[in-house]
Amino acid sequence: MTERGPLLVEGPVEVVAADGSVHTSDRFVVAICTCRRSRILPWCDTSHRRRTGPAPCGSGTGGQI
């Protein structure tokens, strides 16, 4: 497991969610979302990679550098 990344688990995998729903995958390795941003929970969709901080200096619109 890496910081801010998914939990990689050797498959096949069966995940039981808090509401009792069961999610299965037959893949050799699956990525379980740990950031809670994924649109396909419990699987990782790489949403943790999206930038959430302020834009870097000079990347705004209209101004001169």
Contacts in CASP RR format, 6 or more apart in sequence:
PFRMAT RR
TARGET T0000
AUTHOR 0000-0000-0000
METHOD contacts of the structure
MODEL  1
MTERGPLLVEGPVEVVAADGSVHTSDRFVVAICTCRRSRILPWCDTSHRR
RTGPAPCGSGTGGQI
1 7 0 8 1.000
1 8 0 8 1.000
1 34 0 8 1.000
4 35 0 8 1.000
4 48 0 8 1.000
5 34 0 8 1.000
5 35 0 8 1.000
5 44 0 8 1.000
5 48 0 8 1.000
6 31 0 8 1.000
6 32 0 8 1.000
6 33 0 8 1.000
6 34 0 8 1.000
6 35 0 8 1.000
6 44 0 8 1.000
6 48 0 8 1.000
7 31 0 8 1.000
7 32 0 8 1.000
7 34 0 8 1.000
8 29 0 8 1.000
8 30 0 8 1.000
8 31 0 8 1.000
8 32 0 8 1.000
9 29 0 8 1.000
9 30 0 8 1.000
9 31 0 8 1.000
9 32 0 8 1.000
10 28 0 8 1.000
10 29 0 8 1.000
11 25 0 8 1.000
11 26 0 8 1.000
11 27 0 8 1.000
11 28 0 8 1.000
11 29 0 8 1.000
11 30 0 8 1.000
12 24 0 8 1.000
12 25 0 8 1.000
12 26 0 8 1.000
12 27 0 8 1.000
13 24 0 8 1.000
13 25 0 8 1.000
13 27 0 8 1.000
13 30 0 8 1.000
13 32 0 8 1.000
14 22 0 8 1.000
14 23 0 8 1.000
14 24 0 8 1.000
15 22 0 8 1.000
15 23 0 8 1.000
15 24 0 8 1.000
15 32 0 8 1.000
15 42 0 8 1.000
16 22 0 8 1.000
16 23 0 8 1.000
17 23 0 8 1.000
17 41 0 8 1.000
17 42 0 8 1.000
23 42 0 8 1.000
23 43 0 8 1.000
25 43 0 8 1.000
30 43 0 8 1.000
31 43 0 8 1.000
31 44 0 8 1.000
32 42 0 8 1.000
32 43 0 8 1.000
32 44 0 8 1.000
33 41 0 8 1.000
33 42 0 8 1.000
33 43 0 8 1.000
33 44 0 8 1.000
33 45 0 8 1.000
33 47 0 8 1.000
33 48 0 8 1.000
34 44 0 8 1.000
34 48 0 8 1.000
35 47 0 8 1.000
35 48 0 8 1.000
37 47 0 8 1.000
37 48 0 8 1.000
37 50 0 8 1.000
38 44 0 8 1.000
38 45 0 8 1.000
38 47 0 8 1.000
39 45 0 8 1.000
39 47 0 8 1.000
58 65 0 8 1.000
END
